[in-house]
């Protein structure tokens, strides 16, 4: 009969690499295409929902970063101008760092709240609260 330690070692050897690293958050990637002088982001609301953020808030940040106008129509966002996916995903990464990830524990389990007139990012895991820039 095998011991507990042997069984545990076998378990860890058979785990996939992704599970064994302890990392569970994988940021969404925006998928886009250009149509005339506009850029259409196909999975915009899906990405916002995965981050547990309001699509309008995310669009406002990305629009400001790209110095353009945009709007959400259904599950997609339409931006005025031609932008590559790399540009969009770089802005999304900046958004995630500023408005999604906890400053203390780096987990994505945060909510945006208003406290004493200022917007804060509050972590549901460690309880930390940090002010965020208004857009």
C-alpha contacts under 8 A as a table, 3 or more apart, distances in Angstrom:
res1	aa1	res2	aa2	distance
2	X	6	X	6.35
2	X	7	X	6.92
3	X	6	X	5.37
3	X	7	X	6.44
4	X	7	X	5.19
4	X	8	X	6.13
5	X	8	X	5.03
5	X	9	X	6.13
6	X	9	X	5.14
6	X	10	X	6.28
7	X	10	X	5.12
7	X	11	X	6.24
8	X	11	X	5.02
8	X	12	X	6.40
9	X	12	X	5.27
9	X	13	X	6.25
10	X	13	X	5.12
10	X	14	X	6.31
11	X	14	X	5.32
11	X	15	X	6.41
12	X	15	X	5.30
12	X	20	X	7.47
15	X	19	X	6.57
15	X	20	X	6.17
16	X	19	X	5.54
16	X	20	X	6.33
17	X	20	X	5.13
17	X	21	X	6.33
18	X	21	X	5.59
18	X	22	X	7.37
18	X	23	X	7.07
19	X	22	X	5.84
19	X	23	X	7.05
19	X	24	X	7.59
25	X	107	X	7.82
25	X	108	X	7.12
27	X	51	X	7.84
27	X	93	X	7.98
28	X	47	X	5.58
28	X	50	X	7.12
28	X	51	X	7.96
29	X	47	X	7.25
29	X	89	X	6.33
30	X	41	X	6.58
30	X	42	X	7.48
30	X	43	X	6.21
30	X	44	X	6.61
30	X	47	X	7.02
30	X	85	X	6.85
30	X	88	X	6.93
30	X	89	X	6.04
31	X	41	X	5.68
31	X	42	X	5.69
31	X	43	X	6.13
31	X	85	X	6.56
32	X	39	X	6.69
32	X	40	X	5.38
32	X	41	X	4.21
32	X	42	X	5.63
32	X	43	X	7.91
32	X	84	X	7.73
32	X	85	X	6.07
33	X	39	X	5.79
33	X	40	X	5.44
33	X	41	X	6.72
33	X	42	X	7.83
33	X	85	X	8.00
34	X	37	X	7.09
34	X	38	X	5.77
34	X	39	X	4.45
34	X	40	X	6.08
34	X	82	X	6.35
34	X	83	X	7.65
35	X	38	X	5.31
35	X	39	X	6.13
35	X	40	X	7.06
37	X	80	X	6.60
37	X	81	X	5.20
37	X	82	X	5.93
38	X	78	X	6.68
38	X	79	X	5.67
38	X	80	X	4.73
38	X	81	X	4.82
38	X	82	X	5.72
39	X	78	X	5.85
39	X	79	X	5.12
39	X	80	X	6.44
39	X	81	X	6.15
39	X	82	X	5.44
39	X	83	X	6.22
40	X	76	X	6.81
40	X	77	X	5.82
40	X	78	X	4.70
40	X	79	X	6.40
41	X	44	X	5.70
41	X	76	X	5.38
41	X	77	X	5.05
41	X	78	X	6.39
41	X	79	X	7.93
42	X	75	X	6.88
42	X	76	X	4.72
42	X	77	X	6.88
43	X	46	X	5.26
43	X	47	X	6.20
43	X	75	X	6.17
43	X	76	X	5.65
43	X	77	X	7.97
44	X	47	X	5.22
44	X	48	X	6.31
44	X	55	X	7.34
44	X	75	X	6.03
44	X	76	X	4.98
44	X	77	X	5.80
45	X	48	X	4.90
45	X	49	X	5.96
45	X	55	X	5.73
45	X	74	X	7.83
45	X	75	X	4.96
45	X	76	X	6.30
45	X	77	X	7.85
46	X	49	X	5.10
46	X	50	X	6.12
46	X	75	X	6.88
47	X	50	X	5.06
47	X	51	X	6.37
48	X	51	X	5.13
48	X	52	X	6.05
48	X	53	X	5.24
48	X	54	X	6.32
48	X	55	X	5.30
48	X	58	X	6.97
49	X	52	X	4.72
49	X	53	X	6.02
49	X	54	X	7.41
49	X	55	X	7.58
50	X	53	X	7.83
51	X	96	X	8.00
51	X	100	X	7.01
51	X	108	X	7.58
52	X	111	X	7.87
53	X	57	X	7.25
53	X	58	X	7.10
54	X	57	X	5.29
54	X	58	X	6.46
55	X	58	X	5.11
55	X	59	X	5.99
55	X	72	X	7.58
56	X	59	X	5.01
56	X	60	X	6.04
56	X	71	X	8.00
56	X	72	X	7.26
57	X	60	X	5.14
57	X	61	X	6.44
58	X	61	X	5.25
58	X	62	X	6.27
58	X	95	X	7.35
59	X	62	X	5.14
59	X	63	X	5.82
59	X	70	X	7.12
59	X	71	X	7.30
59	X	72	X	7.69
59	X	77	X	7.72
60	X	63	X	5.19
60	X	64	X	6.09
60	X	70	X	7.99
60	X	135	X	7.04
61	X	64	X	5.23
61	X	65	X	6.17
61	X	95	X	7.13
61	X	135	X	6.24
62	X	65	X	5.04
62	X	66	X	6.12
62	X	88	X	7.58
62	X	91	X	6.04
62	X	92	X	7.09
62	X	95	X	7.73
63	X	66	X	5.18
63	X	67	X	5.79
63	X	68	X	5.19
63	X	69	X	5.79
63	X	70	X	6.25
63	X	79	X	7.48
64	X	67	X	4.89
64	X	68	X	6.50
64	X	69	X	7.95
64	X	135	X	7.93
65	X	91	X	6.94
68	X	79	X	6.92
68	X	80	X	6.00
68	X	81	X	7.13
69	X	79	X	5.96
69	X	80	X	5.60
70	X	77	X	6.90
70	X	78	X	5.39
70	X	79	X	4.23
70	X	80	X	6.05
71	X	77	X	5.68
71	X	78	X	5.49
71	X	79	X	6.77
72	X	75	X	7.24
72	X	76	X	5.86
72	X	77	X	4.33
72	X	78	X	6.32
73	X	76	X	5.52
73	X	77	X	5.97
73	X	78	X	7.35
74	X	77	X	7.93
79	X	82	X	7.96
83	X	87	X	6.37
83	X	88	X	6.96
84	X	87	X	5.33
84	X	88	X	6.55
85	X	88	X	5.07
85	X	89	X	6.01
86	X	89	X	5.18
86	X	90	X	6.01
87	X	90	X	5.17
87	X	91	X	6.42
88	X	91	X	5.23
88	X	92	X	6.22
89	X	92	X	4.78
89	X	93	X	6.08
90	X	93	X	5.11
90	X	94	X	6.40
91	X	94	X	5.02
91	X	95	X	6.20
92	X	95	X	4.93
92	X	96	X	6.17
93	X	96	X	5.06
93	X	97	X	6.29
94	X	97	X	5.18
94	X	98	X	6.23
95	X	98	X	5.19
95	X	99	X	5.69
95	X	100	X	7.21
96	X	99	X	5.43
96	X	100	X	4.71
96	X	101	X	6.09
97	X	100	X	6.05
97	X	101	X	5.47
98	X	101	X	7.00
98	X	132	X	6.90
99	X	112	X	7.66
99	X	121	X	6.70
99	X	132	X	6.77
100	X	108	X	5.53
100	X	109	X	7.49
100	X	110	X	6.07
100	X	111	X	7.62
100	X	121	X	7.50
101	X	106	X	5.22
101	X	107	X	5.42
101	X	108	X	4.50
101	X	109	X	7.27
101	X	110	X	6.86
102	X	105	X	5.72
102	X	106	X	4.55
102	X	107	X	5.41
102	X	108	X	6.28
102	X	109	X	7.45
102	X	110	X	6.56
102	X	121	X	7.43
102	X	122	X	7.55
102	X	123	X	5.92
102	X	128	X	7.47
103	X	106	X	5.72
103	X	128	X	7.84
103	X	130	X	7.16
104	X	126	X	7.90
104	X	128	X	6.78
105	X	126	X	6.94
107	X	110	X	7.65
107	X	123	X	7.85
107	X	125	X	7.56
108	X	123	X	7.98
109	X	123	X	5.91
109	X	124	X	5.65
109	X	125	X	6.54
110	X	121	X	6.23
110	X	122	X	5.29
110	X	123	X	4.28
110	X	124	X	5.63
110	X	125	X	7.92
111	X	121	X	5.67
111	X	122	X	5.35
111	X	123	X	6.61
111	X	124	X	7.50
112	X	119	X	6.75
112	X	120	X	5.65
112	X	121	X	4.66
112	X	122	X	6.31
113	X	119	X	5.69
113	X	120	X	5.26
113	X	121	X	6.33
113	X	122	X	6.94
114	X	117	X	6.00
114	X	118	X	5.40
114	X	119	X	4.46
114	X	120	X	5.96
115	X	118	X	5.43
115	X	119	X	6.35
115	X	120	X	6.81
118	X	131	X	7.24
119	X	131	X	5.95
119	X	132	X	5.93
119	X	133	X	7.55
119	X	134	X	7.22
120	X	129	X	6.34
120	X	130	X	5.42
120	X	131	X	4.25
120	X	132	X	5.45
121	X	129	X	5.67
121	X	130	X	5.34
121	X	131	X	6.14
121	X	132	X	6.40
122	X	127	X	6.50
122	X	128	X	5.87
122	X	129	X	4.47
122	X	130	X	6.64
123	X	126	X	5.87
123	X	127	X	4.94
123	X	128	X	5.33
123	X	129	X	6.41
124	X	127	X	5.57
124	X	128	X	8.00
